[in-house]
Amino acid sequence: MHIAFDVLPLIGCRMTGIGYCEAGQIQALSKMHPDDEFLLQFFSRKNEEIKIQRLQPYLRENVQPHWAKASGYVYRLVSNFLPISYRHYFGDKAEVTHFFNYIVPPKVAGKTVVTVHDMVYKTFPETVRGRTRYMLDTGLKKSMKRATRIVTDSEFSKQEILRYFPQTADKIRVVYCGVDSERFHPASPEEIAAVKQQFGLKDPYFLYLGTLEPRKNLVRLLDAYQIFLQGKQHAPKLVLAGGKGWLNDELFEKLRKQNLEQQVLLTEYVPGEAICPLMCGALAFAFPSIYEGFGMPPLEAMACGVPVLTTHAASLPEVVGDCAVVVDPYDAKSMADGLERLYQDADLRERLRQEGPQRAKQFSWEQSAHALYQVYEEAMQKRAAR
């Protein structure tokens, strides 16, 4: 089979969750199907050598880059309204082309698969950047109509898509994300000590890792943390690790108003090699999100053997099962009680350290790739049946 991937999520200077999902699936697919040919497609008006360098981890004998000398930004913007042919730029070699970031452009060769990760722009539009919301409002319905199959990350997300787009029911398939066990595993004491020194961490700490954006519910986490601090002389610090997202002025204002600057450390973006030891050094990992299509960070923390606190919102219970402390995302007291349990109860922490990695093993990229390949085969059979 000839399979093409739109690799826009992989060629930026900083990878996000969508990029990590695509990376895990591409790497597993290409190893599991050495007789198939894979194309990594992208637009590049200039500096394509930089983009190809960023794609090096995914290139193999059966995986090659394929770029069009044009502006991807302009193409995506204009093709949202005019039927500018994708085939004109990338030809018709691909039998299946997979777009990992919601939008299938017009006139793609062969069959198309699109990953629609969640419906946050519909359910919580106030948490989404205006440009993203506009592109999805104007383009997603057309995209899903063009797609041969729609992939989503969880049963929760499938039901969300059906809530807003019930006409897509026959196209949707659930393909869970995975965990890279080579990246996420218990780190050595030396690795943990080095990353603590890098970020100036001496005391125990709770860790959040992810983009600083509204739906991650970090303002309420600060409220919960302030409740947790009451009456404690030497409480664990709270580390908020991740790049600044959008609409986060309230978060920084809350830090100032509550005088938490000494107790809360903002690390900004964390390089990939530091993520695992930073997780492993934490007393617990806190992920208080109100909405996730899947929720990779808590699963990655569990693979590292780190106790996890998360919420009963969206897909998160589907991912963590009973191997985490689960709290109400809208109740700061519930969240504070969860932090207190993890702080005080050593037996609980040990149980979660043991159970977390076993739960994470249920979500491998190989399993994800196997399910995704079945979707490609199904798409191809649909064409043959015509």
GIWOSUL-V241884 format. One record per backbone hydrogen bond with DSSP energy under -0.5 kcal/mol. NH is the residue of the N-H (numbers start at 0). CO is the residue of the C=O. If there is no record, write none. Layout:
nh->{NH/NH}
co->{CO/CO}
This chain:
nh->{2/2/3/4/5/6/6/9/10/10/19/20/21/22/23/24/25/26/27/28/29/30/31/32/35/36/37/38/39/40/40/41/43/49/50/51/52/53/54/55/57/58/58/59/62/63/65/67/69/71/74/75/76/77/78/79/80/81/83/85/86/88/89/90/94/95/96/97/98/98/99/99/101/102/103/104/110/112/113/114/115/115/116/121/122/123/126/127/132/133/134/135/136/137/138/139/142/143/144/145/146/147/148/149/150/151/157/158/159/160/161/162/163/164/167/168/170/171/172/174/174/178/180/182/183/184/191/192/193/194/195/196/197/198/199/199/200/201/205/206/207/209/211/212/213/215/216/220/221/222/223/224/225/226/227/228/229/229/231/236/237/238/238/239/239/240/240/241/241/244/251/252/253/254/255/256/257/258/259/262/263/264/264/265/266/266/267/270/273/274/274/275/277/278/279/280/281/282/283/284/285/285/286/286/289/290/298/299/300/301/302/303/304/305/308/309/310/311/314/315/317/318/318/319/320/322/324/325/326/328/330/331/334/335/336/337/338/339/340/341/342/343/344/345/348/349/350/351/352/353/354/355/356/357/358/359/360/361/362/364/367/368/369/370/371/372/373/374/375/376/377/378/379/380/381/382/383/384/385/385}
co->{0/36/95/38/97/4/40/6/6/7/15/16/17/18/19/20/21/22/23/24/25/26/27/28/32/0/61/2/63/4/38/65/67/46/46/47/48/49/50/52/54/54/55/62/59/37/39/41/67/69/70/71/72/73/74/75/77/77/81/105/106/85/85/86/1/1/110/3/96/112/5/97/114/100/101/102/94/96/148/98/113/150/114/118/118/119/123/124/128/129/130/131/132/133/134/135/138/139/140/141/142/111/111/170/113/172/153/154/155/156/157/158/159/160/164/165/167/167/149/151/172/362/178/179/179/182/187/188/189/190/191/192/193/194/195/196/195/199/236/283/238/240/242/210/245/212/213/216/217/218/219/220/221/222/223/224/225/226/228/203/262/205/236/237/264/207/238/239/267/211/247/248/249/250/251/252/253/255/254/259/259/237/262/263/239/264/239/268/270/270/271/271/273/274/275/276/278/204/204/306/206/283/284/308/214/214/294/295/296/297/298/299/301/300/284/324/286/326/291/312/314/314/315/315/316/319/307/323/309/326/327/329/330/331/332/333/334/335/336/337/338/339/340/343/344/345/346/347/348/349/350/351/352/353/354/355/356/358/359/178/363/364/365/366/367/368/369/370/371/372/373/374/375/376/377/378/379/380/381/382}
